Amino acid sequence: MPKSRVRKKGDYTPPPRATTGKAAISGRWVAPTMVALLLLGLAWIVVYYVSSGTLPIEAVSWWNLVIGFGFIFGGLMVATRWK
């Protein structure tokens, strides 16, 4: 019985990437906004604890923590746009 030939596979070359011609960069506002939101959230929480709950807004009591963490969360969301 005749022996079948072994076929060689060609080397794999990945398809070329589609480029837009310009590297994606973040806007100039991203880094300052991120840092400002993170520091504002941290300062809000620190002021709340140091003042024993009377500052920044006494009427909302423990919701001051939610506001501070909201600023921090906003800073983290802006950080995802930073390239």
Order of alpha helices (4+ residues) and beta strands (2+ residues): alpha-alpha
